[in-house]
Amino acid sequence: MYTEPYPKLPEPRGDRAHAELKTLLLRGDFHFGVRMGEERLASLLEVSRTPVREALARLHVEGLVERHPDGGYCPVLPDLDTMNGLYEVRFALELDALDRPGRRGIPRDVDALVRLRDDWQAAGDSVGEEVFEPDPDFVLLDEDFHLRVAAASGNHALAELLGRVNERIRIVRMQDFLTEERVVCTVEEHLGVLDALLEGDDADARTRLIEHFESSLAVVGERAAAALARMLTTRGRR
């Protein structure tokens, strides 16, 4: 396991403001349609307005906030029906990629899967080494896993399309990685899928991947709905 050779530098205030605001947004702590005032947020986070302004700009690029008519930003209201439809598309693409080698009689890229397993084993070893803090950006690592599994099937066009779908549902998929339990579970489920593929048991890999989909969707759906309800009923809290 890699160890930092020097003590970590303090996290830049802009990065900290970005991380804290992202977590609050995903929890639904800001009311939909209400302008997120920089001065109020700076007081809440105990920073100056500059890192808050930088954080809001980054959140806008990520699709978590949108422009407010009076200037500044306000939270984006997720369209859960559209997200559910895109989840179905994602599942169909990933299962098709998983089935492709057996259906076409072609080999998987085993070396790529071995490297991917090494990466996720290292991720699993690192969980619990430090006090857990919610990191919605873990979704990017999760997306990387699924894209690399799809690419190992040999159809890179399919993997590229999957990447586009993932970008559109990222705003709700972040909900899945706000607790240590879910991060640990995700790592274990990923390793289970990879172990089955490397053992040549495609049926078991498919079963494990479907179970992984279902557990993730259940958590995301519940948390996203709760966050949406909070956004619509917490006027004036932030």
C-alpha positions in Angstrom: 0.0 0.0 0.0 1.4 3.4 -1.0 2.3 5.7 1.9 2.6 9.4 1.6 6.3 10.3 2.1 5.5 13.7 3.6 2.6 15.0 5.7 -0.4 16.1 3.7 -0.7 19.8 3.1 -3.9 21.4 4.4 -6.8 21.1 2.0 -7.3 24.3 0.0 -10.3 26.3 1.2 -11.9 26.2 -2.3 -11.7 22.4 -2.3 -13.1 22.1 1.2 -15.9 24.5 0.3 -16.7 22.5 -2.8 -16.8 19.2 -1.0 -18.9 20.5 1.9 -21.4 22.2 -0.4 -21.7 19.2 -2.7 -22.6 17.0 0.3 -25.2 19.5 1.5 -26.7 19.7 -1.9 -26.9 15.9 -2.2 -28.6 15.8 1.1 -31.2 18.3 -0.1 -30.3 20.9 2.5 -30.9 23.8 0.0 -34.4 24.7 -1.1 -35.2 24.4 -4.8 -35.4 27.8 -6.5 -33.8 29.7 -3.6 -30.7 31.6 -4.5 -27.6 30.3 -2.7 -26.1 33.6 -1.4 -22.3 33.7 -1.3 -22.2 35.7 2.0 -24.6 33.3 3.8 -22.6 30.3 2.5 -19.3 31.8 3.5 -20.6 32.3 7.0 -22.0 28.7 7.1 -18.6 27.2 6.0 -16.5 29.7 7.9 -14.5 30.8 4.9 -14.4 34.0 2.7 -16.6 34.5 -0.3 -13.8 33.7 -2.8 -13.7 29.9 -2.1 -17.5 29.8 -2.0 -17.6 31.5 -5.4 -15.1 29.1 -6.8 -17.0 26.1 -5.3 -20.3 27.3 -6.9 -18.7 27.6 -10.3 -17.4 24.0 -10.1 -20.8 22.7 -8.9 -22.3 24.5 -11.9 -20.0 22.6 -14.3 -20.9 19.4 -12.5 -24.6 20.0 -13.0 -25.5 20.3 -9.3 -26.5 24.0 -9.4 -27.9 26.3 -12.1 -28.1 30.0 -12.7 -30.7 31.9 -10.6 -32.7 34.6 -12.4 -31.5 37.2 -9.9 -27.8 36.2 -10.3 -25.8 33.6 -8.6 -26.9 30.0 -8.3 -29.6 27.7 -7.0 -29.9 23.9 -6.6 -30.8 21.8 -9.6 -34.0 19.7 -9.1 -33.3 16.1 -10.3 -35.8 14.6 -12.7 -36.1 11.2 -11.1 -38.3 9.7 -13.9 -35.7 10.5 -16.5 -32.9 9.2 -14.2 -34.8 5.9 -13.8 -35.1 5.5 -17.6 -31.4 6.2 -18.0 -30.6 3.6 -15.3 -32.4 1.0 -17.4 -30.3 2.0 -20.4 -27.2 1.7 -18.3 -28.1 -1.7 -17.1 -28.9 -2.9 -20.6 -25.5 -1.7 -22.0 -23.5 -3.2 -19.2 -25.2 -6.6 -19.4 -24.8 -6.6 -23.1 -21.1 -6.0 -22.7 -20.8 -8.7 -20.1 -22.6 -11.2 -22.4 -20.8 -10.2 -25.6 -17.7 -12.5 -25.4 -19.8 -15.6 -24.7 -22.3 -14.6 -27.4 -19.7 -13.9 -30.0 -17.2 -16.6 -29.0 -14.4 -14.1 -28.4 -12.0 -13.7 -25.4 -12.2 -11.0 -22.8 -9.2 -8.8 -22.1 -8.1 -10.8 -19.1 -5.0 -8.6 -18.5 -7.2 -5.5 -18.2 -9.5 -7.3 -15.7 -6.5 -8.3 -13.6 -5.3 -4.7 -13.5 -8.7 -3.6 -12.6 -9.0 -6.1 -9.8 -5.6 -4.9 -8.4 -6.9 -1.4 -8.4 -10.0 -2.3 -6.5 -8.2 -4.5 -4.1 -6.0 -1.5 -3.2 -9.1 0.6 -2.8 -10.6 -1.9 -0.5 -7.4 -2.1 1.6 -7.5 1.7 2.0 -11.1 1.9 3.3 -11.1 2.3 7.0 -7.5 3.5 7.3 -8.7 7.1 8.0 -11.9 8.6 9.5 -14.6 8.3 6.9 -15.8 11.5 5.3 -18.5 11.5 2.6 -17.0 11.7 -0.8 -19.5 12.0 -3.6 -16.7 12.0 -6.1 -16.2 8.3 -5.4 -18.8 8.0 -8.2 -16.0 8.7 -10.7 -14.0 5.7 -9.5 -17.2 3.6 -9.7 -17.9 4.8 -13.3 -14.3 3.9 -14.2 -14.9 0.3 -12.9 -17.9 -0.2 -15.0 -16.4 1.4 -18.1 -13.3 -0.8 -17.9 -15.4 -4.0 -17.5 -17.4 -3.0 -20.5 -14.3 -2.2 -22.5 -12.8 -5.6 -21.6 -15.6 -7.1 -23.8 -13.9 -5.7 -26.8 -16.6 -3.2 -27.9 -15.2 0.2 -27.1 -18.1 2.0 -28.9 -20.4 0.4 -26.3 -18.1 1.5 -23.5 -18.1 5.1 -24.9 -21.9 5.2 -25.0 -22.0 3.9 -21.4 -19.8 6.7 -20.4 -22.2 9.3 -21.8 -25.1 7.7 -20.0 -23.1 7.7 -16.7 -22.4 11.4 -17.1 -26.2 12.1 -17.3 -27.0 10.1 -14.1 -24.0 11.1 -12.1 -26.0 13.8 -10.2 -28.1 11.1 -8.6 -25.6 8.3 -8.5 -23.5 10.4 -6.1 -26.1 9.6 -3.5 -24.8 6.1 -3.3 -21.4 7.0 -1.8 -22.3 9.1 1.2 -21.7 6.4 3.8 -18.7 4.1 4.6 -21.0 1.1 4.5 -22.0 1.8 0.9 -18.4 2.4 -0.2 -17.3 -0.9 1.4 -20.2 -2.8 -0.1 -19.4 -1.4 -3.5 -15.8 -2.5 -3.3 -16.8 -6.0 -2.2 -19.4 -6.3 -5.0 -17.0 -5.1 -7.6 -14.4 -7.6 -6.5 -17.0 -10.3 -6.6 -17.9 -9.6 -10.2 -14.2 -9.5 -11.2 -13.4 -12.8 -9.4 -16.2 -14.5 -11.2 -15.1 -13.2 -14.6 -11.4 -14.2 -14.0 -12.6 -17.6 -13.0 -14.5 -17.9 -16.3 -17.9 -18.1 -14.5 -19.8 -15.7 -16.7 -23.2 -16.7 -15.2 -22.1 -16.0 -11.7 -20.6 -12.6 -12.9 -23.9 -11.7 -14.5 -25.8 -12.6 -11.3 -23.5 -10.6 -9.2 -23.6 -7.6 -11.5 -27.4 -7.6 -11.5 -27.5 -7.8 -7.7 -25.0 -4.9 -7.6 -27.3 -2.9 -9.9 -30.3 -3.6 -7.8 -28.7 -2.7 -4.4 -27.3 0.5 -5.8 -30.5 1.6 -7.4 -32.5 0.9 -4.2 -30.1 3.1 -2.2 -29.9 5.9 -4.8 -33.7 5.9 -5.3 -34.4 6.2 -1.6 -31.8 8.9 -0.9 -32.6 10.9 -4.0 -36.3 10.9 -3.2 -35.5 12.0 0.4 -33.2 14.7 -0.8 -35.8 15.9 -3.3 -38.4 16.1 -0.5 -36.1 18.1 1.6 -35.4 20.5 -1.2 -39.1 21.1 -1.6 -39.9 21.6 2.1 -36.9 23.3 3.6 -37.5 26.9 2.5 -35.4 29.3 4.4 -33.2 26.8 6.1 -30.2 27.8 4.0 
